[in-house]
């Protein structure tokens, strides 16, 4: 089941293409029915930049399942929460920004884990190369050796 109750999944049928939630497959009349909005409302939302569907070569709008979910969210924020369209646009922009930042954090965490693993592998390789016949000696308090050389040419 797709987000927002839209059916379907990865469909390809051996035709060399894959349909997912971002595939622009719904014409405006179908998108309007699925979202419960009037086609003119979808056009207005597109003009305002709230939901921007893909375009065909002939400039026709094609909505994805993700677009339908977003249309429903815009409608919910407008009707139930009483937020104006400018406010909804700002909310959507901030949500997209948060999503992008979360994706960036995930990428950075992945890179950090890879670097940590590589460092651990390098450290293990260095330890494996140690000569086993040498034993490290740790200095103990009071066992330091001091070498003293008298200075030449100094008269007492």
N, C-alpha and C positions, 0 to 999 in steps of 0.2 A: 504494500500500500504506500502510495506517495504521501509526502507531507500535505496536510490540509485535506486529507480524505480523497485525493485523486488516485485512481487506480493506475495500474501499469507498473512496469519496472523496466529493467534493461531489455529492450526489444531489439532484435536485429534480424532474426529469421534467416541468417546466412546471407543477407544482402550486402554485408560489408559496412553497415552503419549501426550505430547504437543510439537509442533514445533514452535519455535520462531526464532528471527534473529540470535541467537547464536547456533542453532542446526546444526551440521555438516551433511548436506544432499547431497551436490553436489560433484560428482566425478570430477576429474581434467578436463576432456574434457568439461563438462557442465560449470564448473567454468571459463574455458578459453573462452568459447563462451559468457557467461554473462558479463565477464570483458572486452572482446575485445582484449585479449592477447593470445599469443601462449602458449600451455601447457609447453613448455620448459622454457618459461619466468617465469611461475608460479613455476616451480621446482627451478629455480635460486633464485627467491625471497624467497622461503622456505629455501634454503641453506644459504642465507645471513641473515635470520632472520627477513625479512621485513614483511612477512605475513606467519604465521605458522599455517597451517590447522591441524585439529585433524587427528589421524591415526586410521585405522581399525586394527583388530587383524593381518591381513596379511600385514600390513604396508602401505596400500593404503591411499592416501590423501583424506580427506573429508572436503569440504569447506562449511562455513556457509554464510548466507546473509551478515553478518557483514564483513566476509573475502572478499567477492566480492566487497563491498563498499571500503574496504581498498586497494584492488588491483587497483581499479579505481583511488583512490587518489594517490597511488604510481606512476601510469602511468601519471597522470596529473602533478604531481610535477616534474617528469622526463622530460616529453615532453614540457609542457607549461612554466614551471618556469626554466627549464634547471639545475635542482639540481641533483648532482650525487647521486648514491645509498647510499653511506656512509652518506651523508648529509640527505637524506630522512630517513634513519634508525634513525639518531639522532633526527630529527623532530618528528618522530612517538614515540620514547621513551619519549621525553619531553611532547608530547600531552597526552600520557598515564599517565605520572607522574602528570600532571595538573589535569586530570580527577580523579585520585586517591585522590589527595589533596582536590579537590572540594567535593568529596564524604565524606571525613573525616570531612571537615568543616560542611557539612550538618548534619552528625551524631552528632558532638559536639554542634551545634546549637539546635538540637532536645533534647539532654541531658540537655542543659542549660535551655530550656523552661520547661522541665519536673521538673527540680530542682527548678526553680522559682515558678512554680505552686504548688509544694509540700510545699515549704516554705510559700507561701501565705496561703495555707490551714492550716498549723500548726499555723501560726500567728492568723488566724481567730479563730481557736479553743481556743487559749490562751485568746484572747479578749472575747470570748463567756463565758469563765469560770470566768471572773471577777465578784466580788460581786457588785451588783447594789446599795447596801446601803452605800457603801464607796465612798467618793468623793475625788479625789486627790486635794491636796493643793499645790499650787506653791508658793515658797518663793518670797516675794517682797522686794525691796531694802529698807533698813532702818528698817526692822522688825525682824532682827535676834536676837535671844536670846543668851546671853553669860552667862555661869555659872562660877562664880569665887569662888575658894576655897582658903582661906589663907593657907599658909604652916605652919606647926607646927614645933616648935623647932627652930625657927629663932628669934634672938634677934635684936631689932631695936636700 
